[in-house]
Amino acid sequence: MIARTEKGDFYVKGDKRFRFISDRARDSWRLHVVHTSEAAMIDCRIVGIVGFRDGSLIRDVSTSKLYLIVDNKKCL
């Protein structure tokens, strides 16, 4: 689930939250977005960041190279 609060969008897993590195990374997960408040998420602490979902294709805008995300790494 993705929780949207006044502090941004977070991937929620159990009692932990992970901030997305970008809006495009968030969109790659294609999960339902739930609108909530920071007060409601007080028990879910922010513990890290999350990038693109495995299997995503991304293009580097500076070089136009296309990459596949595998195990959280860019592969040509």
C-alpha positions in Angstrom: 0.0 0.0 0.0 1.1 3.6 -0.6 0.1 6.1 2.0 -0.1 9.7 1.0 0.2 12.2 3.9 1.1 15.9 4.2 4.8 14.8 4.3 4.6 12.9 1.0 4.0 9.4 -0.4 5.3 6.3 1.4 5.5 2.6 0.7 4.0 0.9 3.9 5.2 -2.6 5.0 4.0 -3.7 8.4 4.8 -0.9 10.9 7.5 0.7 8.7 7.4 3.4 6.0 9.7 3.9 3.1 10.0 7.3 1.2 10.0 7.1 -2.6 13.0 8.5 -4.4 10.7 10.2 -7.0 7.2 10.3 -8.3 8.2 8.1 -11.2 9.5 5.5 -8.8 6.2 5.6 -6.9 4.3 5.1 -10.1 6.3 2.1 -11.1 4.9 0.2 -8.1 1.3 0.6 -9.4 -0.2 0.2 -5.9 -3.4 1.7 -4.5 -2.8 5.2 -2.9 -4.6 5.7 0.4 -4.9 9.4 1.6 -4.2 9.7 5.3 -2.6 12.0 7.8 0.7 12.0 9.7 -1.3 11.7 12.9 -2.8 8.4 11.7 0.6 7.1 10.7 2.3 8.0 14.1 3.1 4.3 14.8 4.7 3.7 11.4 8.2 5.2 11.5 10.1 6.2 8.4 13.0 3.8 8.0 14.4 4.2 4.5 13.8 4.9 0.8 12.5 2.8 -2.0 13.3 3.1 -5.7 11.9 1.6 -8.8 10.1 -1.7 -8.7 12.0 -4.7 -10.2 11.1 -5.2 -13.8 10.7 -1.5 -14.5 12.3 0.0 -17.6 13.8 3.5 -17.1 15.5 5.8 -19.5 18.4 8.1 -18.4 17.4 11.5 -19.8 21.1 12.7 -20.1 22.3 9.7 -22.2 19.0 8.2 -23.6 20.2 4.8 -22.4 17.4 2.3 -21.4 17.8 0.3 -18.2 16.0 -2.6 -16.7 15.7 -2.7 -12.9 16.8 -6.1 -11.4 17.4 -6.6 -7.7 17.3 -2.8 -7.2 20.1 -2.3 -9.7 20.2 -0.8 -13.2 21.1 -3.3 -15.9 21.7 -2.4 -19.6 
